[in-house]
């Protein structure tokens, strides 16, 4: 039962970190690069939150596979957008 708790905690920490990055991205001038960064961070927060919800459902004994999978894909798309933003800033 320890693994779902660790997974839940790590997803919540990742969502909190993404929120801090989103706040930073919104504080500057809005450019094409910053919009990629904003949307990337937002999708990562949503994906991590969905995976955290999946962890809560798993702790309660419910089926969580679909929510976890969709959350992972959303997080991956957000990560790709963040990489594009970083690449464009170079």
PDB file with one MODEL, atoms N, CA, C and O in Angstrom:
MODEL        1
ATOM      1  N   UNK A   1       0.815  -1.194   0.000  1.00  0.00           N
ATOM      2  CA  UNK A   1       0.000   0.000   0.000  1.00  0.00           C
ATOM      3  C   UNK A   1       0.863   1.263   0.000  1.00  0.00           C
ATOM      4  O   UNK A   1       0.354   2.359  -0.237  1.00  0.00           O
ATOM      5  N   UNK A   2       2.157   1.120   0.263  1.00  0.00           N
ATOM      6  CA  UNK A   2       3.041   2.283   0.309  1.00  0.00           C
ATOM      7  C   UNK A   2       3.246   2.889  -1.067  1.00  0.00           C
ATOM      8  O   UNK A   2       3.329   4.111  -1.183  1.00  0.00           O
ATOM      9  N   UNK A   3       3.331   2.078  -2.115  1.00  0.00           N
ATOM     10  CA  UNK A   3       3.592   2.570  -3.465  1.00  0.00           C
ATOM     11  C   UNK A   3       2.521   3.564  -3.941  1.00  0.00           C
ATOM     12  O   UNK A   3       2.891   4.614  -4.467  1.00  0.00           O
ATOM     13  N   UNK A   4       1.221   3.294  -3.785  1.00  0.00           N
ATOM     14  CA  UNK A   4       0.218   4.283  -4.205  1.00  0.00           C
ATOM     15  C   UNK A   4       0.325   5.597  -3.433  1.00  0.00           C
ATOM     16  O   UNK A   4       0.060   6.660  -3.994  1.00  0.00           O
ATOM     17  N   UNK A   5       0.704   5.541  -2.170  1.00  0.00           N
ATOM     18  CA  UNK A   5       0.845   6.759  -1.378  1.00  0.00           C
ATOM     19  C   UNK A   5       2.018   7.585  -1.887  1.00  0.00           C
ATOM     20  O   UNK A   5       1.927   8.808  -1.985  1.00  0.00           O
ATOM     21  N   UNK A   6       3.115   6.917  -2.208  1.00  0.00           N
ATOM     22  CA  UNK A   6       4.279   7.625  -2.745  1.00  0.00           C
ATOM     23  C   UNK A   6       3.942   8.228  -4.104  1.00  0.00           C
ATOM     24  O   UNK A   6       4.314   9.366  -4.390  1.00  0.00           O
ATOM     25  N   UNK A   7       3.234   7.463  -4.947  1.00  0.00           N
ATOM     26  CA  UNK A   7       2.837   7.953  -6.271  1.00  0.00           C
ATOM     27  C   UNK A   7       1.911   9.156  -6.144  1.00  0.00           C
ATOM     28  O   UNK A   7       2.063  10.140  -6.868  1.00  0.00           O
ATOM     29  N   UNK A   8       0.958   9.080  -5.230  1.00  0.00           N
ATOM     30  CA  UNK A   8       0.039  10.187  -4.999  1.00  0.00           C
ATOM     31  C   UNK A   8       0.798  11.433  -4.556  1.00  0.00           C
ATOM     32  O   UNK A   8       0.576  12.522  -5.084  1.00  0.00           O
ATOM     33  N   UNK A   9       1.679  11.272  -3.602  1.00  0.00           N
ATOM     34  CA  UNK A   9       2.455  12.400  -3.080  1.00  0.00           C
ATOM     35  C   UNK A   9       3.339  13.000  -4.160  1.00  0.00           C
ATOM     36  O   UNK A   9       3.416  14.222  -4.287  1.00  0.00           O
ATOM     37  N   UNK A  10       4.004  12.162  -4.936  1.00  0.00           N
ATOM     38  CA  UNK A  10       4.901  12.688  -5.970  1.00  0.00           C
ATOM     39  C   UNK A  10       4.126  13.426  -7.056  1.00  0.00           C
ATOM     40  O   UNK A  10       4.605  14.437  -7.569  1.00  0.00           O
ATOM     41  N   UNK A  11       2.942  12.942  -7.416  1.00  0.00           N
ATOM     42  CA  UNK A  11       2.136  13.650  -8.413  1.00  0.00           C
ATOM     43  C   UNK A  11       1.643  14.993  -7.886  1.00  0.00           C
ATOM     44  O   UNK A  11       1.589  15.969  -8.633  1.00  0.00           O
ATOM     45  N   UNK A  12       1.284  15.050  -6.611  1.00  0.00           N
ATOM     46  CA  UNK A  12       0.856  16.324  -6.029  1.00  0.00           C
ATOM     47  C   UNK A  12       2.020  17.313  -5.964  1.00  0.00           C
ATOM     48  O   UNK A  12       1.828  18.507  -6.192  1.00  0.00           O
ATOM     49  N   UNK A  13       3.213  16.833  -5.659  1.00  0.00           N
ATOM     50  CA  UNK A  13       4.394  17.701  -5.623  1.00  0.00           C
ATOM     51  C   UNK A  13       4.712  18.214  -7.026  1.00  0.00           C
ATOM     52  O   UNK A  13       5.052  19.385  -7.193  1.00  0.00           O
ATOM     53  N   UNK A  14       4.604  17.345  -8.036  1.00  0.00           N
ATOM     54  CA  UNK A  14       4.835  17.769  -9.409  1.00  0.00           C
ATOM     55  C   UNK A  14       3.809  18.814  -9.841  1.00  0.00           C
ATOM     56  O   UNK A  14       4.161  19.778 -10.522  1.00  0.00           O
ATOM     57  N   UNK A  15       2.557  18.638  -9.457  1.00  0.00           N
ATOM     58  CA  UNK A  15       1.524  19.616  -9.800  1.00  0.00           C
ATOM     59  C   UNK A  15       1.809  20.958  -9.126  1.00  0.00           C
ATOM     60  O   UNK A  15       1.601  22.012  -9.726  1.00  0.00           O
ATOM     61  N   UNK A  16       2.281  20.920  -7.889  1.00  0.00           N
ATOM     62  CA  UNK A  16       2.629  22.162  -7.185  1.00  0.00           C
ATOM     63  C   UNK A  16       3.814  22.847  -7.865  1.00  0.00           C
ATOM     64  O   UNK A  16       3.818  24.069  -8.013  1.00  0.00           O
ATOM     65  N   UNK A  17       4.814  22.075  -8.277  1.00  0.00           N
ATOM     66  CA  UNK A  17       5.960  22.643  -8.990  1.00  0.00           C
ATOM     67  C   UNK A  17       5.548  23.245 -10.317  1.00  0.00           C
ATOM     68  O   UNK A  17       6.036  24.308 -10.701  1.00  0.00           O
ATOM     69  N   UNK A  18       4.653  22.570 -11.019  1.00  0.00           N
ATOM     70  CA  UNK A  18       4.134  23.117 -12.279  1.00  0.00           C
ATOM     71  C   UNK A  18       3.376  24.412 -12.064  1.00  0.00           C
ATOM     72  O   UNK A  18       3.421  25.309 -12.905  1.00  0.00           O
ATOM     73  N   UNK A  19       2.680  24.514 -10.943  1.00  0.00           N
ATOM     74  CA  UNK A  19       1.962  25.753 -10.620  1.00  0.00           C
ATOM     75  C   UNK A  19       2.932  26.907 -10.417  1.00  0.00           C
ATOM     76  O   UNK A  19       2.668  28.031 -10.844  1.00  0.00           O
ATOM     77  N   UNK A  20       4.050  26.627  -9.769  1.00  0.00           N
ATOM     78  CA  UNK A  20       5.069  27.670  -9.583  1.00  0.00           C
ATOM     79  C   UNK A  20       5.666  28.090 -10.921  1.00  0.00           C
ATOM     80  O   UNK A  20       5.893  29.277 -11.153  1.00  0.00           O
ATOM     81  N   UNK A  21       5.921  27.129 -11.799  1.00  0.00           N
ATOM     82  CA  UNK A  21       6.451  27.435 -13.125  1.00  0.00           C
ATOM     83  C   UNK A  21       5.437  28.221 -13.942  1.00  0.00           C
ATOM     84  O   UNK A  21       5.806  29.129 -14.687  1.00  0.00           O
ATOM     85  N   UNK A  22       4.173  27.877 -13.807  1.00  0.00           N
ATOM     86  CA  UNK A  22       3.120  28.591 -14.524  1.00  0.00           C
ATOM     87  C   UNK A  22       3.056  30.041 -14.062  1.00  0.00           C
ATOM     88  O   UNK A  22       2.923  30.951 -14.880  1.00  0.00           O
ATOM     89  N   UNK A  23       3.148  30.254 -12.765  1.00  0.00           N
ATOM     90  CA  UNK A  23       3.137  31.612 -12.221  1.00  0.00           C
ATOM     91  C   UNK A  23       4.300  32.420 -12.774  1.00  0.00           C
ATOM     92  O   UNK A  23       4.138  33.588 -13.126  1.00  0.00           O
ATOM     93  N   UNK A  24       5.464  31.805 -12.850  1.00  0.00           N
ATOM     94  CA  UNK A  24       6.644  32.475 -13.400  1.00  0.00           C
ATOM     95  C   UNK A  24       6.444  32.801 -14.879  1.00  0.00           C
ATOM     96  O   UNK A  24       6.805  33.889 -15.328  1.00  0.00           O
ATOM     97  N   UNK A  25       5.874  31.867 -15.634  1.00  0.00           N
ATOM     98  CA  UNK A  25       5.658  32.078 -17.059  1.00  0.00           C
ATOM     99  C   UNK A  25       4.647  33.200 -17.313  1.00  0.00           C
ATOM    100  O   UNK A  25       4.756  33.932 -18.296  1.00  0.00           O
ATOM    101  N   UNK A  26       3.674  33.325 -16.426  1.00  0.00           N
ATOM    102  CA  UNK A  26       2.655  34.371 -16.593  1.00  0.00           C
ATOM    103  C   UNK A  26       3.136  35.752 -16.163  1.00  0.00           C
ATOM    104  O   UNK A  26       2.532  36.761 -16.530  1.00  0.00           O
ATOM    105  N   UNK A  27       4.210  35.806 -15.394  1.00  0.00           N
ATOM    106  CA  UNK A  27       4.667  37.088 -14.863  1.00  0.00           C
ATOM    107  C   UNK A  27       5.436  37.922 -15.888  1.00  0.00           C
ATOM    108  O   UNK A  27       5.573  39.133 -15.715  1.00  0.00           O
ATOM    109  N   UNK A  28       5.931  37.303 -16.935  1.00  0.00           N
ATOM    110  CA  UNK A  28       6.723  38.025 -17.928  1.00  0.00           C
ATOM    111  C   UNK A  28       5.880  38.505 -19.096  1.00  0.00           C
ATOM    112  O   UNK A  28       4.651  38.436 -19.081  1.00  0.00           O
ATOM    113  N   UNK A  29       6.581  38.993 -20.106  1.00  0.00           N
ATOM    114  CA  UNK A  29       5.928  39.461 -21.325  1.00  0.00           C
ATOM    115  C   UNK A  29       5.364  38.268 -22.087  1.00  0.00           C
ATOM    116  O   UNK A  29       6.007  37.223 -22.177  1.00  0.00           O
ATOM    117  N   UNK A  30       4.165  38.426 -22.634  1.00  0.00           N
ATOM    118  CA  UNK A  30       3.552  37.331 -23.374  1.00  0.00           C
ATOM    119  C   UNK A  30       4.092  37.312 -24.803  1.00  0.00           C
ATOM    120  O   UNK A  30       3.826  38.211 -25.601  1.00  0.00           O
ATOM    121  N   UNK A  31       4.844  36.280 -25.097  1.00  0.00           N
ATOM    122  CA  UNK A  31       5.386  36.045 -26.431  1.00  0.00           C
ATOM    123  C   UNK A  31       4.933  34.659 -26.871  1.00  0.00           C
ATOM    124  O   UNK A  31       4.293  33.929 -26.114  1.00  0.00           O
ATOM    125  N   UNK A  32       5.277  34.310 -28.107  1.00  0.00           N
ATOM    126  CA  UNK A  32       4.942  32.970 -28.589  1.00  0.00           C
ATOM    127  C   UNK A  32       5.578  31.910 -27.708  1.00  0.00           C
ATOM    128  O   UNK A  32       4.956  30.900 -27.377  1.00  0.00           O
ATOM    129  N   UNK A  33       6.835  32.155 -27.331  1.00  0.00           N
ATOM    130  CA  UNK A  33       7.542  31.193 -26.491  1.00  0.00           C
ATOM    131  C   UNK A  33       6.884  31.052 -25.125  1.00  0.00           C
ATOM    132  O   UNK A  33       6.742  29.947 -24.602  1.00  0.00           O
ATOM    133  N   UNK A  34       6.484  32.190 -24.554  1.00  0.00           N
ATOM    134  CA  UNK A  34       5.879  32.129 -23.224  1.00  0.00           C
ATOM    135  C   UNK A  34       4.509  31.455 -23.267  1.00  0.00           C
ATOM    136  O   UNK A  34       4.108  30.805 -22.302  1.00  0.00           O
ATOM    137  N   UNK A  35       3.788  31.606 -24.383  1.00  0.00           N
ATOM    138  CA  UNK A  35       2.496  30.916 -24.503  1.00  0.00           C
ATOM    139  C   UNK A  35       2.688  29.399 -24.568  1.00  0.00           C
ATOM    140  O   UNK A  35       1.921  28.646 -23.967  1.00  0.00           O
ATOM    141  N   UNK A  36       3.713  28.953 -25.301  1.00  0.00           N
ATOM    142  CA  UNK A  36       4.032  27.516 -25.283  1.00  0.00           C
ATOM    143  C   UNK A  36       4.323  27.069 -23.857  1.00  0.00           C
ATOM    144  O   UNK A  36       3.865  26.011 -23.425  1.00  0.00           O
ATOM    145  N   UNK A  37       5.079  27.872 -23.135  1.00  0.00           N
ATOM    146  CA  UNK A  37       5.441  27.534 -21.763  1.00  0.00           C
ATOM    147  C   UNK A  37       4.211  27.521 -20.853  1.00  0.00           C
ATOM    148  O   UNK A  37       4.056  26.620 -20.030  1.00  0.00           O
ATOM    149  N   UNK A  38       3.343  28.515 -21.002  1.00  0.00           N
ATOM    150  CA  UNK A  38       2.128  28.591 -20.178  1.00  0.00           C
ATOM    151  C   UNK A  38       1.246  27.371 -20.432  1.00  0.00           C
ATOM    152  O   UNK A  38       0.820  26.697 -19.494  1.00  0.00           O
ATOM    153  N   UNK A  39       0.977  27.094 -21.711  1.00  0.00           N
ATOM    154  CA  UNK A  39       0.118  25.945 -22.025  1.00  0.00           C
ATOM    155  C   UNK A  39       0.785  24.626 -21.634  1.00  0.00           C
ATOM    156  O   UNK A  39       0.110  23.704 -21.175  1.00  0.00           O
ATOM    157  N   UNK A  40       2.096  24.530 -21.811  1.00  0.00           N
ATOM    158  CA  UNK A  40       2.809  23.324 -21.410  1.00  0.00           C
ATOM    159  C   UNK A  40       2.708  23.082 -19.918  1.00  0.00           C
ATOM    160  O   UNK A  40       2.423  21.969 -19.477  1.00  0.00           O
ATOM    161  N   UNK A  41       2.943  24.138 -19.136  1.00  0.00           N
ATOM    162  CA  UNK A  41       2.839  23.995 -17.675  1.00  0.00           C
ATOM    163  C   UNK A  41       1.421  23.671 -17.246  1.00  0.00           C
ATOM    164  O   UNK A  41       1.209  22.850 -16.354  1.00  0.00           O
ATOM    165  N   UNK A  42       0.446  24.316 -17.879  1.00  0.00           N
ATOM    166  CA  UNK A  42      -0.953  24.068 -17.539  1.00  0.00           C
ATOM    167  C   UNK A  42      -1.330  22.609 -17.806  1.00  0.00           C
ATOM    168  O   UNK A  42      -1.985  21.968 -16.984  1.00  0.00           O
ATOM    169  N   UNK A  43      -0.911  22.094 -18.961  1.00  0.00           N
ATOM    170  CA  UNK A  43      -1.211  20.685 -19.262  1.00  0.00           C
ATOM    171  C   UNK A  43      -0.494  19.740 -18.311  1.00  0.00           C
ATOM    172  O   UNK A  43      -1.049  18.707 -17.935  1.00  0.00           O
ATOM    173  N   UNK A  44       0.713  20.071 -17.920  1.00  0.00           N
ATOM    174  CA  UNK A  44       1.426  19.223 -16.960  1.00  0.00           C
ATOM    175  C   UNK A  44       0.723  19.222 -15.603  1.00  0.00           C
ATOM    176  O   UNK A  44       0.638  18.185 -14.945  1.00  0.00           O
ATOM    177  N   UNK A  45       0.221  20.380 -15.188  1.00  0.00           N
ATOM    178  CA  UNK A  45      -0.517  20.464 -13.914  1.00  0.00           C
ATOM    179  C   UNK A  45      -1.777  19.602 -13.989  1.00  0.00           C
ATOM    180  O   UNK A  45      -2.081  18.854 -13.059  1.00  0.00           O
ATOM    181  N   UNK A  46      -2.507  19.711 -15.098  1.00  0.00           N
ATOM    182  CA  UNK A  46      -3.733  18.925 -15.269  1.00  0.00           C
ATOM    183  C   UNK A  46      -3.410  17.433 -15.262  1.00  0.00           C
ATOM    184  O   UNK A  46      -4.084  16.649 -14.594  1.00  0.00           O
ATOM    185  N   UNK A  47      -2.377  17.047 -16.009  1.00  0.00           N
ATOM    186  CA  UNK A  47      -1.997  15.630 -16.063  1.00  0.00           C
ATOM    187  C   UNK A  47      -1.572  15.085 -14.709  1.00  0.00           C
ATOM    188  O   UNK A  47      -1.977  13.990 -14.317  1.00  0.00           O
ATOM    189  N   UNK A  48      -0.745  15.860 -13.988  1.00  0.00           N
ATOM    190  CA  UNK A  48      -0.319  15.423 -12.653  1.00  0.00           C
ATOM    191  C   UNK A  48      -1.503  15.330 -11.701  1.00  0.00           C
ATOM    192  O   UNK A  48      -1.574  14.410 -10.887  1.00  0.00           O
ATOM    193  N   UNK A  49      -2.427  16.267 -11.797  1.00  0.00           N
ATOM    194  CA  UNK A  49      -3.608  16.244 -10.932  1.00  0.00           C
ATOM    195  C   UNK A  49      -4.477  15.024 -11.225  1.00  0.00           C
ATOM    196  O   UNK A  49      -5.008  14.394 -10.311  1.00  0.00           O
ATOM    197  N   UNK A  50      -4.615  14.700 -12.512  1.00  0.00           N
ATOM    198  CA  UNK A  50      -5.385  13.502 -12.867  1.00  0.00           C
ATOM    199  C   UNK A  50      -4.708  12.247 -12.335  1.00  0.00           C
ATOM    200  O   UNK A  50      -5.380  11.326 -11.871  1.00  0.00           O
ATOM    201  N   UNK A  51      -3.391  12.207 -12.400  1.00  0.00           N
ATOM    202  CA  UNK A  51      -2.681  11.045 -11.868  1.00  0.00           C
ATOM    203  C   UNK A  51      -2.790  10.987 -10.346  1.00  0.00           C
ATOM    204  O   UNK A  51      -2.828   9.900  -9.770  1.00  0.00           O
ATOM    205  N   UNK A  52      -2.840  12.143  -9.695  1.00  0.00           N
ATOM    206  CA  UNK A  52      -3.049  12.150  -8.238  1.00  0.00           C
ATOM    207  C   UNK A  52      -4.448  11.634  -7.898  1.00  0.00           C
ATOM    208  O   UNK A  52      -4.622  10.878  -6.943  1.00  0.00           O
ATOM    209  N   UNK A  53      -5.439  12.047  -8.684  1.00  0.00           N
ATOM    210  CA  UNK A  53      -6.805  11.548  -8.482  1.00  0.00           C
ATOM    211  C   UNK A  53      -6.829  10.035  -8.669  1.00  0.00           C
ATOM    212  O   UNK A  53      -7.509   9.314  -7.938  1.00  0.00           O
ATOM    213  N   UNK A  54      -6.077   9.569  -9.658  1.00  0.00           N
ATOM    214  CA  UNK A  54      -5.956   8.131  -9.889  1.00  0.00           C
ATOM    215  C   UNK A  54      -5.388   7.424  -8.656  1.00  0.00           C
ATOM    216  O   UNK A  54      -5.844   6.344  -8.283  1.00  0.00           O
ATOM    217  N   UNK A  55      -4.386   8.048  -8.030  1.00  0.00           N
ATOM    218  CA  UNK A  55      -3.806   7.479  -6.814  1.00  0.00           C
ATOM    219  C   UNK A  55      -4.796   7.410  -5.673  1.00  0.00           C
ATOM    220  O   UNK A  55      -4.814   6.437  -4.920  1.00  0.00           O
ATOM    221  N   UNK A  56      -5.619   8.436  -5.537  1.00  0.00           N
ATOM    222  CA  UNK A  56      -6.651   8.444  -4.493  1.00  0.00           C
ATOM    223  C   UNK A  56      -7.652   7.320  -4.744  1.00  0.00           C
ATOM    224  O   UNK A  56      -8.041   6.599  -3.825  1.00  0.00           O
ATOM    225  N   UNK A  57      -8.065   7.183  -6.020  1.00  0.00           N
ATOM    226  CA  UNK A  57      -9.004   6.108  -6.356  1.00  0.00           C
ATOM    227  C   UNK A  57      -8.395   4.735  -6.092  1.00  0.00           C
ATOM    228  O   UNK A  57      -9.083   3.819  -5.641  1.00  0.00           O
ATOM    229  N   UNK A  58      -7.099   4.599  -6.376  1.00  0.00           N
ATOM    230  CA  UNK A  58      -6.431   3.311  -6.132  1.00  0.00           C
ATOM    231  C   UNK A  58      -6.411   2.990  -4.644  1.00  0.00           C
ATOM    232  O   UNK A  58      -6.611   1.840  -4.252  1.00  0.00           O
ATOM    233  N   UNK A  59      -6.170   4.001  -3.815  1.00  0.00           N
ATOM    234  CA  UNK A  59      -6.172   3.774  -2.364  1.00  0.00           C
ATOM    235  C   UNK A  59      -7.541   3.335  -1.866  1.00  0.00           C
ATOM    236  O   UNK A  59      -7.648   2.619  -0.871  1.00  0.00           O
ATOM    237  N   UNK A  60      -8.593   3.768  -2.566  1.00  0.00           N
ATOM    238  CA  UNK A  60      -9.953   3.385  -2.177  1.00  0.00           C
ATOM    239  C   UNK A  60     -10.383   2.079  -2.816  1.00  0.00           C
ATOM    240  O   UNK A  60     -11.498   1.611  -2.587  1.00  0.00           O
ATOM    241  N   UNK A  61      -9.498   1.481  -3.625  1.00  0.00           N
ATOM    242  CA  UNK A  61      -9.800   0.189  -4.230  1.00  0.00           C
ATOM    243  C   UNK A  61     -10.539   0.268  -5.542  1.00  0.00           C
ATOM    244  O   UNK A  61     -10.998  -0.761  -6.040  1.00  0.00           O
ATOM    245  N   UNK A  62     -10.674   1.441  -6.124  1.00  0.00           N
ATOM    246  CA  UNK A  62     -11.389   1.588  -7.395  1.00  0.00           C
ATOM    247  C   UNK A  62     -10.424   1.437  -8.566  1.00  0.00           C
ATOM    248  O   UNK A  62      -9.207   1.528  -8.402  1.00  0.00           O
ATOM    249  N   UNK A  63     -10.986   1.205  -9.744  1.00  0.00           N
ATOM    250  CA  UNK A  63     -10.170   1.100 -10.960  1.00  0.00           C
ATOM    251  C   UNK A  63      -9.705   2.495 -11.363  1.00  0.00           C
ATOM    252  O   UNK A  63     -10.515   3.410 -11.513  1.00  0.00           O
ATOM    253  N   UNK A  64      -8.411   2.646 -11.534  1.00  0.00           N
ATOM    254  CA  UNK A  64      -7.836   3.961 -11.800  1.00  0.00           C
ATOM    255  C   UNK A  64      -7.005   4.009 -13.075  1.00  0.00           C
ATOM    256  O   UNK A  64      -6.399   5.037 -13.376  1.00  0.00           O
ATOM    257  N   UNK A  65      -6.968   2.925 -13.820  1.00  0.00           N
ATOM    258  CA  UNK A  65      -6.050   2.813 -14.950  1.00  0.00           C
ATOM    259  C   UNK A  65      -6.314   3.862 -16.033  1.00  0.00           C
ATOM    260  O   UNK A  65      -5.366   4.459 -16.543  1.00  0.00           O
ATOM    261  N   UNK A  66      -7.570   4.099 -16.393  1.00  0.00           N
ATOM    262  CA  UNK A  66      -7.886   5.040 -17.477  1.00  0.00           C
ATOM    263  C   UNK A  66      -7.499   6.467 -17.093  1.00  0.00           C
ATOM    264  O   UNK A  66      -6.896   7.178 -17.896  1.00  0.00           O
ATOM    265  N   UNK A  67      -7.832   6.888 -15.891  1.00  0.00           N
ATOM    266  CA  UNK A  67      -7.499   8.248 -15.447  1.00  0.00           C
ATOM    267  C   UNK A  67      -5.984   8.423 -15.403  1.00  0.00           C
ATOM    268  O   UNK A  67      -5.469   9.464 -15.810  1.00  0.00           O
ATOM    269  N   UNK A  68      -5.280   7.426 -14.919  1.00  0.00           N
ATOM    270  CA  UNK A  68      -3.825   7.489 -14.835  1.00  0.00           C
ATOM    271  C   UNK A  68      -3.203   7.580 -16.228  1.00  0.00           C
ATOM    272  O   UNK A  68      -2.279   8.365 -16.441  1.00  0.00           O
ATOM    273  N   UNK A  69      -3.693   6.796 -17.162  1.00  0.00           N
ATOM    274  CA  UNK A  69      -3.158   6.782 -18.523  1.00  0.00           C
ATOM    275  C   UNK A  69      -3.411   8.114 -19.226  1.00  0.00           C
ATOM    276  O   UNK A  69      -2.498   8.684 -19.823  1.00  0.00           O
ATOM    277  N   UNK A  70      -4.636   8.607 -19.157  1.00  0.00           N
ATOM    278  CA  UNK A  70      -4.962   9.888 -19.791  1.00  0.00           C
ATOM    279  C   UNK A  70      -4.149  11.015 -19.151  1.00  0.00           C
ATOM    280  O   UNK A  70      -3.634  11.885 -19.853  1.00  0.00           O
ATOM    281  N   UNK A  71      -4.035  10.999 -17.835  1.00  0.00           N
ATOM    282  CA  UNK A  71      -3.222  11.997 -17.144  1.00  0.00           C
ATOM    283  C   UNK A  71      -1.771  11.961 -17.582  1.00  0.00           C
ATOM    284  O   UNK A  71      -1.142  13.007 -17.746  1.00  0.00           O
ATOM    285  N   UNK A  72      -1.239  10.771 -17.771  1.00  0.00           N
ATOM    286  CA  UNK A  72       0.140  10.631 -18.231  1.00  0.00           C
ATOM    287  C   UNK A  72       0.337  11.200 -19.625  1.00  0.00           C
ATOM    288  O   UNK A  72       1.344  11.855 -19.893  1.00  0.00           O
ATOM    289  N   UNK A  73      -0.624  10.955 -20.522  1.00  0.00           N
ATOM    290  CA  UNK A  73      -0.525  11.495 -21.876  1.00  0.00           C
ATOM    291  C   UNK A  73      -0.653  13.010 -21.891  1.00  0.00           C
ATOM    292  O   UNK A  73       0.068  13.687 -22.625  1.00  0.00           O
ATOM    293  N   UNK A  74      -1.560  13.544 -21.091  1.00  0.00           N
ATOM    294  CA  UNK A  74      -1.708  15.000 -21.005  1.00  0.00           C
ATOM    295  C   UNK A  74      -0.420  15.622 -20.481  1.00  0.00           C
ATOM    296  O   UNK A  74       0.037  16.641 -20.998  1.00  0.00           O
ATOM    297  N   UNK A  75       0.156  15.016 -19.466  1.00  0.00           N
ATOM    298  CA  UNK A  75       1.421  15.502 -18.910  1.00  0.00           C
ATOM    299  C   UNK A  75       2.523  15.443 -19.972  1.00  0.00           C
ATOM    300  O   UNK A  75       3.329  16.368 -20.074  1.00  0.00           O
ATOM    301  N   UNK A  76       2.565  14.377 -20.755  1.00  0.00           N
ATOM    302  CA  UNK A  76       3.589  14.243 -21.796  1.00  0.00           C
ATOM    303  C   UNK A  76       3.446  15.323 -22.865  1.00  0.00           C
ATOM    304  O   UNK A  76       4.448  15.884 -23.308  1.00  0.00           O
ATOM    305  N   UNK A  77       2.226  15.619 -23.283  1.00  0.00           N
ATOM    306  CA  UNK A  77       1.995  16.682 -24.268  1.00  0.00           C
ATOM    307  C   UNK A  77       2.441  18.026 -23.701  1.00  0.00           C
ATOM    308  O   UNK A  77       3.052  18.829 -24.405  1.00  0.00           O
ATOM    309  N   UNK A  78       2.134  18.268 -22.426  1.00  0.00           N
ATOM    310  CA  UNK A  78       2.578  19.502 -21.777  1.00  0.00           C
ATOM    311  C   UNK A  78       4.088  19.603 -21.724  1.00  0.00           C
ATOM    312  O   UNK A  78       4.648  20.684 -21.908  1.00  0.00           O
ATOM    313  N   UNK A  79       4.743  18.495 -21.476  1.00  0.00           N
ATOM    314  CA  UNK A  79       6.210  18.485 -21.444  1.00  0.00           C
ATOM    315  C   UNK A  79       6.787  18.822 -22.811  1.00  0.00           C
ATOM    316  O   UNK A  79       7.773  19.553 -22.909  1.00  0.00           O
ATOM    317  N   UNK A  80       6.180  18.294 -23.860  1.00  0.00           N
ATOM    318  CA  UNK A  80       6.643  18.591 -25.219  1.00  0.00           C
ATOM    319  C   UNK A  80       6.492  20.078 -25.516  1.00  0.00           C
ATOM    320  O   UNK A  80       7.388  20.688 -26.099  1.00  0.00           O
ATOM    321  N   UNK A  81       5.361  20.667 -25.118  1.00  0.00           N
ATOM    322  CA  UNK A  81       5.176  22.112 -25.331  1.00  0.00           C
ATOM    323  C   UNK A  81       6.215  22.926 -24.564  1.00  0.00           C
ATOM    324  O   UNK A  81       6.710  23.934 -25.068  1.00  0.00           O
ATOM    325  N   UNK A  82       6.542  22.497 -23.358  1.00  0.00           N
ATOM    326  CA  UNK A  82       7.559  23.200 -22.567  1.00  0.00           C
ATOM    327  C   UNK A  82       8.939  23.088 -23.217  1.00  0.00           C
ATOM    328  O   UNK A  82       9.719  24.040 -23.189  1.00  0.00           O
ATOM    329  N   UNK A  83       9.237  21.931 -23.799  1.00  0.00           N
ATOM    330  CA  UNK A  83      10.513  21.766 -24.506  1.00  0.00           C
ATOM    331  C   UNK A  83      10.558  22.677 -25.727  1.00  0.00           C
ATOM    332  O   UNK A  83      11.585  23.297 -26.003  1.00  0.00           O
ATOM    333  N   UNK A  84       9.452  22.760 -26.456  1.00  0.00           N
ATOM    334  CA  UNK A  84       9.393  23.663 -27.614  1.00  0.00           C
ATOM    335  C   UNK A  84       9.624  25.098 -27.171  1.00  0.00           C
ATOM    336  O   UNK A  84      10.336  25.847 -27.841  1.00  0.00           O
ATOM    337  N   UNK A  85       9.026  25.492 -26.044  1.00  0.00           N
ATOM    338  CA  UNK A  85       9.220  26.850 -25.530  1.00  0.00           C
ATOM    339  C   UNK A  85      10.682  27.099 -25.199  1.00  0.00           C
ATOM    340  O   UNK A  85      11.225  28.159 -25.510  1.00  0.00           O
ATOM    341  N   UNK A  86      11.314  26.126 -24.572  1.00  0.00           N
ATOM    342  CA  UNK A  86      12.737  26.279 -24.224  1.00  0.00           C
ATOM    343  C   UNK A  86      13.604  26.357 -25.475  1.00  0.00           C
ATOM    344  O   UNK A  86      14.557  27.134 -25.534  1.00  0.00           O
ATOM    345  N   UNK A  87      13.266  25.548 -26.471  1.00  0.00           N
ATOM    346  CA  UNK A  87      14.032  25.541 -27.707  1.00  0.00           C
ATOM    347  C   UNK A  87      13.895  26.870 -28.453  1.00  0.00           C
ATOM    348  O   UNK A  87      14.868  27.381 -29.008  1.00  0.00           O
ATOM    349  N   UNK A  88      12.677  27.426 -28.461  1.00  0.00           N
ATOM    350  CA  UNK A  88      12.442  28.682 -29.157  1.00  0.00           C
ATOM    351  C   UNK A  88      13.157  29.854 -28.483  1.00  0.00           C
ATOM    352  O   UNK A  88      13.501  30.834 -29.145  1.00  0.00           O
ATOM    353  N   UNK A  89      13.378  29.758 -27.181  1.00  0.00           N
ATOM    354  CA  UNK A  89      14.058  30.830 -26.449  1.00  0.00           C
ATOM    355  C   UNK A  89      15.552  30.857 -26.728  1.00  0.00           C
ATOM    356  O   UNK A  89      16.213  31.855 -26.439  1.00  0.00           O
ATOM    357  N   UNK A  90      16.098  29.780 -27.284  1.00  0.00           N
ATOM    358  CA  UNK A  90      17.539  29.713 -27.546  1.00  0.00           C
ATOM    359  C   UNK A  90      17.948  30.633 -28.667  1.00  0.00           C
ATOM    360  O   UNK A  90      19.127  30.698 -29.014  1.00  0.00           O
TER     361      UNK A  90
ENDMDL
END
